[in-house]
Amino acid sequence: MRYSNAFGEKASKVFLGTAYFGDGISKEDAFSIMDTFRDLGGTHIDTARLYAKGVSEEIVGAWMKDRKATDMHVFTKGAYFEPDAGEASRVTEKDIVSDLEKSLMALGTDSVEFYWLHRDDRVIDPGELAELLNRLVKEGKIRAFGASNWQSDRIKAVNDYAKNHGLMGFSASQIRFNPAYCLGERGGLVGMDKDEFAFYKTAGMPVVAYSSQAKGFFSKVAEQGEEALSEKAKKRYLCRENLKKVEIMKALSQKYHCSVGAIVCGAMCSISAPDTFPVIGGSRVSQIQDSMSGADVVLTREELFEIFKEIL
């Protein structure tokens, strides 16, 4: 396992996602997955108030308490959009504070180590959000904060205000990022592109990459063919450009004697500017083991350019 000090201490280059804990993945299976992640050197678990209507946080909190996992770090997110309420904004002081209080209760803690705003609302003044988040830091409810699904110009606006007023700013960003060319973003989500990547590289801001395996696109096509893809994966990723990348991944998997899934994870971990942390997931322990094996695969600059030529 490779590690980084981007989050103030030794952080594994792979984070564990928990979106389906309590929603397709039972508590028992979730415990096994977190045990495996920890045993293999993982240090950071990513959850959110939105996941499984709060059950994900409850499962993570129960595991942390049961395992006495003081060596592990939990990040969570609030200010999400209600799935059944369209694009109605919840990026308000009332909703952010309410979400955080519920998260603290579910996780069984008095303070969240790192808190993400799950969405943005571009009509909200950046200074207003910077002031609110710094107040929550002063109250001891969060220690640091970041932006999830925010465009870089808005991150910059918050951080410029914070700098000018002697406040903390966003210290990391969580964004959809994987080697695949994406055919279109779902409403409210923000994906990596050339301009966004240039911002993070210049700013030196760590990136936590969700959907890092592109819904298993590369592994499934390489091992089972296009018919193995879900309809969502086909709609978002099935195109000529990505099918060419499947062949690149297959060749690299043979070179490095590992699976295509491990190569995808290794490619993400090999990006150092900006420091990139793929969030992995899976319903089986074997999937976690396979993805994490890729953390030790170090690709060359030329191989990374071949995979990420759209943004590098």
C-alpha positions in Angstrom: 0.0 0.0 0.0 1.2 3.5 -0.9 0.7 6.3 1.6 0.6 10.1 1.5 0.6 12.9 4.0 -2.0 15.0 2.0 -4.5 14.8 4.9 -2.1 15.6 7.6 -1.1 12.1 8.5 -0.2 8.8 6.9 -3.2 8.2 4.6 -3.6 5.1 2.3 -3.7 6.1 -1.3 -7.0 4.1 -1.6 -10.1 5.1 0.3 -13.1 2.8 1.0 -16.5 3.9 -0.2 -19.7 2.9 1.7 -22.5 4.1 -0.6 -24.2 0.7 -0.5 -23.7 -0.2 3.1 -27.3 -0.8 4.3 -28.6 -0.6 0.8 -27.6 -3.9 -0.9 -24.7 -4.7 1.4 -25.7 -6.1 4.8 -24.1 -5.0 8.1 -22.3 -8.3 8.4 -20.9 -8.1 4.9 -20.0 -4.4 5.4 -18.0 -5.3 8.6 -16.1 -8.0 6.6 -15.3 -5.4 3.9 -14.1 -2.9 6.4 -12.0 -5.5 8.2 -10.4 -6.5 4.9 -9.7 -2.9 4.0 -8.1 -2.2 7.3 -6.0 -5.4 7.2 -4.6 -4.5 3.8 -3.4 -1.2 5.0 -6.4 1.0 4.3 -6.8 4.0 6.6 -9.7 6.2 5.4 -13.4 5.4 5.1 -15.8 7.6 3.1 -19.5 7.8 3.9 -22.3 10.4 3.7 -25.6 11.3 5.3 -27.3 10.5 2.0 -26.1 6.9 1.7 -28.8 4.4 2.5 -30.7 7.3 4.2 -28.1 7.4 7.0 -27.8 3.6 7.6 -24.3 3.7 6.0 -23.1 6.1 8.7 -24.7 3.9 11.4 -22.9 0.8 10.1 -19.5 2.6 9.9 -20.0 4.0 13.4 -20.9 0.6 14.8 -17.8 -1.0 13.2 -15.5 1.8 14.5 -16.8 1.2 18.0 -16.9 -2.6 17.8 -13.3 -2.8 16.4 -12.0 0.0 18.6 -10.5 1.3 15.3 -8.7 4.3 16.6 -6.2 4.0 13.8 -9.0 4.5 11.2 -10.3 7.8 9.8 -13.9 8.5 8.7 -15.0 11.3 6.3 -18.7 12.1 5.8 -20.7 14.5 3.7 -23.8 16.7 4.1 -25.8 19.3 2.1 -26.9 16.8 -0.4 -29.8 17.1 -2.9 -32.9 15.1 -1.9 -33.2 12.3 -4.6 -36.9 12.9 -5.0 -36.8 16.7 -5.0 -35.0 17.4 -8.2 -32.4 20.0 -8.0 -33.8 21.7 -4.9 -30.9 23.2 -3.0 -30.0 22.1 0.5 -26.8 24.1 0.7 -28.2 26.2 3.5 -27.0 26.8 7.1 -30.1 25.0 8.4 -29.6 21.9 6.3 -25.8 21.8 6.7 -26.1 22.0 10.5 -28.9 19.5 10.6 -27.1 17.0 8.4 -24.0 17.3 10.5 -25.8 16.8 13.8 -27.5 13.6 12.4 -24.1 12.4 11.1 -22.5 12.9 14.5 -25.2 10.9 16.1 -25.1 8.1 13.5 -21.4 7.8 13.7 -21.4 7.9 17.5 -18.9 10.8 17.7 -18.7 14.4 18.8 -16.5 15.5 15.9 -16.0 14.6 12.3 -12.4 14.6 11.2 -13.2 15.8 7.6 -16.5 17.1 6.4 -17.5 17.5 2.7 -20.3 19.7 1.3 -21.9 17.1 -0.9 -23.2 19.6 -3.4 -22.9 23.3 -4.3 -25.4 26.0 -5.0 -23.9 28.7 -7.1 -26.3 31.4 -5.9 -24.9 31.0 -2.3 -22.3 33.6 -1.5 -18.9 31.8 -1.0 -18.1 33.9 2.0 -21.3 32.8 3.7 -20.2 29.2 3.4 -16.6 29.8 4.5 -17.9 31.6 7.6 -20.3 28.8 8.5 -17.8 26.0 8.0 -15.2 27.9 10.1 -17.8 28.3 12.8 -18.3 24.6 12.9 -14.6 24.1 13.2 -14.4 26.5 16.1 -17.3 24.6 17.8 -15.3 21.4 17.5 -17.8 19.6 15.4 -15.5 19.3 12.4 -11.8 19.6 12.0 -11.4 20.3 8.3 -13.6 20.4 5.3 -13.7 19.9 1.5 -15.9 20.2 -1.5 -17.7 17.3 -3.2 -19.1 17.9 -6.7 -18.0 21.5 -6.8 -16.5 23.2 -9.9 -13.1 24.7 -9.3 -14.0 28.3 -9.8 -16.4 28.0 -6.8 -13.7 26.3 -4.7 -11.3 29.1 -5.6 -14.0 31.7 -4.6 -14.4 30.1 -1.1 -10.7 29.8 -0.6 -10.0 33.3 -1.7 -12.5 34.6 0.8 -11.0 32.4 3.5 -7.5 33.6 2.8 -8.5 37.3 2.8 -10.3 36.9 6.1 -7.8 34.7 8.0 -10.0 31.6 7.8 -9.6 27.9 6.8 -10.6 27.1 3.3 -11.4 23.9 1.4 -8.4 21.6 1.7 -9.5 18.8 -0.7 -12.0 18.1 -3.4 -14.1 15.0 -4.1 -15.0 14.6 -7.8 -16.0 11.9 -10.3 -12.7 10.9 -11.7 -11.6 7.7 -13.5 -9.7 6.7 -16.7 -12.9 6.6 -18.8 -14.2 9.2 -21.2 -17.7 10.1 -19.8 -20.5 10.6 -22.2 -22.5 12.9 -19.8 -22.8 13.9 -16.2 -25.9 13.3 -14.1 -27.5 16.5 -12.8 -25.6 18.0 -9.8 -22.4 15.9 -10.3 -19.1 17.3 -11.4 -16.5 15.2 -13.3 -12.8 15.7 -14.0 -11.8 17.4 -17.2 -8.7 19.2 -18.5 -9.5 22.5 -16.9 -10.5 21.1 -13.5 -7.3 19.0 -13.5 -5.2 22.0 -14.3 -6.7 23.9 -11.3 -6.0 21.0 -8.8 -2.5 20.6 -10.1 -1.7 24.3 -9.8 -3.4 24.7 -6.5 -1.8 21.5 -5.1 -5.1 20.4 -3.8 -5.6 16.7 -3.1 -8.4 14.9 -5.1 -10.5 12.1 -3.7 -11.9 10.4 -6.8 -15.3 8.7 -6.6 -16.5 6.3 -9.3 -12.8 5.5 -9.7 -13.6 2.2 -11.4 -16.1 3.7 -13.9 -18.8 1.3 -12.7 -16.5 -1.6 -13.4 -16.4 -0.8 -17.1 -12.9 -1.8 -17.9 -12.9 -5.0 -15.8 -16.3 -6.2 -17.1 -15.6 -5.5 -20.8 -12.1 -7.1 -20.5 -13.3 -10.2 -18.8 -16.9 -10.7 -19.9 -17.6 -8.4 -22.9 -19.9 -5.5 -23.4 -23.0 -7.5 -22.5 -21.8 -7.7 -18.9 -22.2 -3.9 -18.4 -25.2 -2.4 -16.6 -27.4 -0.1 -18.6 -26.1 2.9 -16.6 -22.5 1.9 -17.4 -23.4 1.5 -21.1 -25.1 4.9 -21.2 -22.2 6.7 -19.5 -19.1 4.9 -20.8 -19.7 2.6 -23.8 -18.0 4.3 -26.7 -15.1 3.8 -29.1 -12.6 5.8 -27.0 -13.2 3.7 -23.9 -13.1 0.4 -25.8 -9.6 1.4 -27.0 -8.6 2.0 -23.4 -9.8 -1.5 -22.5 -7.1 -2.9 -24.8 -4.5 -0.6 -23.1 -5.6 -1.8 -19.7 -5.4 -5.5 -20.8 -1.9 -5.0 -22.1 -0.8 -3.3 -18.8 -2.4 -6.1 -16.8 -0.3 -8.6 -18.6 2.8 -6.5 -18.1 2.3 -6.0 -14.4 0.8 -9.5 -13.8 -2.4 -8.3 -12.2 -6.1 -7.8 -13.0 -7.5 -5.0 -15.1 -9.3 -3.7 -12.0 -6.0 -3.5 -10.2 -4.5 -1.6 -13.2 -7.3 1.0 -13.0 -6.7 1.5 -9.3 -2.9 1.6 -9.9 -3.4 4.3 -12.6 -5.3 6.5 -10.2 -2.9 6.0 -7.4 0.0 6.8 -9.7 -1.2 10.4 -10.2 0.8 12.5 -7.8 0.1 16.0 -9.1 -2.5 16.5 -7.9 -2.3 13.8 -5.2 -5.1 11.5 -6.1 -6.9 9.0 -3.8 -9.4 6.7 -5.6 -12.5 5.6 -3.6 -13.1 1.9 -4.2 -16.2 -0.2 -3.4 -17.6 -3.6 -3.9 -20.1 -6.0 -2.5 -17.6 -8.8 -1.9 -14.3 -9.0 0.0 -12.6 -10.4 -3.1 -13.4 -7.2 -5.0 -11.8 -5.0 -2.3 -8.7 -7.2 -2.3 -8.4 -7.0 -6.0 -8.7 -3.2 -6.2 -6.3 -2.7 -3.3 -3.7 -4.8 -4.9 -3.5 -2.1 -7.5 -2.2 0.5 -5.0 1.2 -1.0 -5.3 1.3 -0.9 -9.1 3.3 2.2 -10.2 2.7 3.2 -13.8 5.2 5.1 -15.8 4.6 8.7 -17.0 4.2 7.4 -20.6 1.6 4.9 -19.5 -0.3 7.4 -17.5 -0.4 9.8 -20.5 -1.7 7.0 -22.6 -4.6 6.4 -20.2 -5.3 10.0 -19.2 -4.4 11.8 -22.4 -7.7 13.8 -22.4 -6.6 15.7 -19.2 -2.8 15.4 -18.8 
